[in-house]
Amino acid sequence: MNIFNRFKGAFIGALLTGALIAVAACGGDGDPTQVAPAATAMPAMPAATAMPAATAMPAATAMAGQRAAPAATAMPAATARPAMPAATARPVATAMMEKPKDERFGGQLTVTLGAAISTLDVHRTTGTTANTIAYAVQEFLFAYNEQLQAQPLLIETWDTSADGLTWTFKLRDGLTFHNGKSVTAEDAVQSWTRWADRDNYGSLIFGFIDDIYTTGQLTFQIDMVEPTALVLEGMARIGGYYPYVMPPEMYAVPAAEGATILVGTGPYAFAEWVPGDHLLVERFEDYKPVSSPFSFMSGEKVAYFDSVDYVVVPDTNARIAALRTGEIDVIDGEIPSDFVDTLAEDPNLTVEIFTNNATRDGAWIDNVDGPFADGAIRRAFAMAYPAEDALRAAVGDERFWDLCPSMMVCGGNKWGGFDDFSEDIYNARDKTGSDGMTGLERAKKIVADAGLVGTDIIVLQAADRPRFAGPAEISRQTLEELGFNVDFKVTDWATQTNWREKPELWDVFHTAGGGAWGTNPLLNSSLAKNKYWNKYQDESGRMTALTQQLARATSADEQLSIVKEMQEVFWNDVPYVSFGDTYGSSAYRSDIAGVKKFRGQPFNVFNSWRMQ
């Protein structure tokens, strides 16, 4: 079905009533007190009291008879950015929120996707749309709770030897895939190995592993070369590629090729996919949830809706109109800031700005082919870049972004917020340095001295993703100022996610990374040699060596010292051009209850229900 036709009635009706005209006229400087925000964030922790690293399985939560896992260095316990001044979100009637569980079942939830789904296989792409679907269909061996501690999901018991060189695991009994086949230890081992071959964090962890093999139908073992606390963190990995457990029909297909089916163990099962239009999932009646409380990615999941329809609606106006008329229930993120205030005034909608979750936006550049293979040219691009203009073009007024000179996100992160080594590079375009030149003047000279004036540069613009289309225009203008001849290729997001796999088709594309990816260098695939589409080369070897050191560090002071050294390498090498921190927003019909939004993960289509 044609996407516009699907929502044509809502779109035209909204135009006739002036609703969209009013929204479009609402400037980016609207009163923030009119926005219904996410739950109030914790006050930020003072810099002097840096939080300790999270533990993979704290002794207090370890199962009886189990050895607690060693302290993990991978996931810092994040502190949230102080909440922006805004009105408290509209309360939903307590009686309706506490509706008995057996009365919550039924109906369909309709969620919009701003771009088409390019693949059903999350090991083929890091694209948001593929992960949004997989979040409802597939599951991890371990999953993070809201404290960013890895908790068992498909695993029942596990243990580590006293020397940390042997890990043993047992799957929960009676687990089945949506195709009716039992989940085995072989499925767990093959799925995790396939993920590790694709993901930078997996490569790091497997550098500590000698062998991983099954010891029974439901049991498997990992033999280590040396101890590391990252094993459970790797099974719970978020950001980058996701280590979901898959059946042989999926993991037997090379990840770079991508499986053409979607099968998992989750609360919803794949039902139908019409590329470019929608994807439907339905409740999996044989789902076997874990018994622990729901928390972020972990715990019990209940599919209250009979089905969830993910509908592709690239046009912002059409999405907003369909939400207002109730033809769709959820717009999960990427609501242009101009729409937020007006939408929040609608009593039938709940709108939230998620200030407890910073995302890093930027321009990703080809480190291998073309002019950006030279680190000096990458630095020149960064020092000429107007970060504030790019952030405004991406997400709107200052409520939705902050400048951030750190390698990792500033908001809600103990490993961000410092500006070491960024002087004269980050947002330095109009700043005069010690040489008496502005960043732009210095950058022009670098390009001219390299004899690159007039050289062709290919910039991709995903026109159906305003979040990235705006900054692409800023990149085009900046590169032209530097003297390059820009080949500006306008495409859609699905095409861009395919093109970026082919270096000859691009020099610059735009995207964003949030959640754990933005808070932890070990999880940031763009910092790993040859692991993300920027193909960072780490010519000095320092970033790779420091990554190994961070994986072994145990104290908070040692970790922070290493991360600051990594930031020095980052601003010298500039693997990608970092703009700053951004904050997303979502809107959904107010009769939807049970919504939990944390660290940039998709809307929880499980454990939410319709109140009427």
Summary of the structure (lengths in Angstrom):
residues: 612
radius of gyration: 23.7
end to end distance: 28.8
largest distance: 71.2
contacts: 2177
relative contact order: 0.17
helix: 32%
strand: 20%
